[in-house]
Amino acid sequence: MNRIGFYVAGALVVLMILFSTLFIVDQRQFAVIYALGEIKEVVTEPGLKFKLPPPFQNVVFLDRRIQTLDSPETRPIFTAEKKSLVIDWLIKWQITDARQFIRNNGVDIRNVENKLSPIVQAAFNEEVTKRTVRNMLSTERDKVMQDVRGRLVDEAKAFGISIVDVRIKRVDFSANITDSIYRRMESERKRVANELRSTGAAEGEKIRADADRQREVIVAEAYRDAQKVQGDGDAKASAIFAESFGRDPQFAAFYRSLTAYRAAFRSKSDVMVMDPSSDFFRAMRGAPAPAPAAPTGKR
């Protein structure tokens, strides 16, 4: 029984040693085999691989996928005209030389990112200081990204990586400049609004003046037409009266007397001192009115 247990224990030890010599390389990874602390081999092909058992050989895996590094903080960068800009950027990078990567950075990706971040920021500083704000906001934005990527090529080789892409996420003014720009924009909008108000007031006065002028013209024309109509009516009335009075002179004289009485005795408080036998009271006395003189001819 003791011999069987010994065999079982030996078999387990052999299996453990066998399993320690096997490892699987994923297609998303590099496998770096160490032999007594030195890099022995870098395995790039995926699949089941073999190595010596520890402590003779150990294996470390590195991520070979594309990594993203964002700008750690927003620092102002001065342009060619000394304007302060804040630029948010990102870069895409990938491990291409595992040996070089481990020699310079170890196996922790954060080590290379901590070293690469200030290098990228310095490259952006050098490119932005050559250009104006207008260039950075419109025409040369792509050129800046290309130039920064070109500057990082040699630096990336020293780290055992390659730069896949460089992108600018945001370009903005720093906080103090942004406030001044907003104030200037506000004052400009107020100036435009005041101009529009003054223009509107002037147009309103012009419209009101034109309306008043048209009203005066319309009233004057209406008064002229009314006077003309009234004159025509008075002329027709006079013609009718003349024709009627010509047919009956006595009635005409009587009508004129009544009209005179109406005008003279319009108010009850009026007092008149006259001779009752005067011609003014002829109609009241019933005396016939003198016939008008016959016309002697045309003028």
URRA-V78651 format. One record per pair of residues at least 24 apart in sequence whose C-alpha atoms are under 6 Angstrom apart, sorted by sequence separation. I is the first residue (numbers start at 1). GAP is how many residues later the second one is. D is the distance in whole Angstrom. If there is no record, write none. Layout:
I GAP D
I GAP D
//
This chain:
24 24 5
34 24 5
68 24 5
23 25 6
24 25 6
33 25 6
34 25 6
67 25 6
123 25 6
23 26 5
33 26 4
67 26 5
22 27 6
32 27 5
66 27 6
67 27 6
22 28 5
32 28 5
66 28 5
21 29 5
31 29 6
21 30 5
31 30 5
21 31 5
30 31 6
64 31 6
21 32 5
30 32 5
20 33 5
29 33 5
29 34 5
29 35 5
28 36 6
79 49 6
80 49 5
79 50 4
80 50 5
78 51 6
80 51 5
79 52 6
80 52 5
79 53 5
101 58 5
101 59 4
100 60 5
97 63 5
96 64 6
96 65 5
95 66 4
94 67 5
94 68 5
93 69 6
93 70 5
93 71 5
92 72 5
92 73 5
91 74 6
91 75 4
90 77 5
89 78 6
89 79 4
89 80 5
88 81 5
88 82 5
87 83 6
87 84 5
86 85 6
86 86 5
85 87 6
86 87 6
85 88 5
86 88 6
85 89 6
//
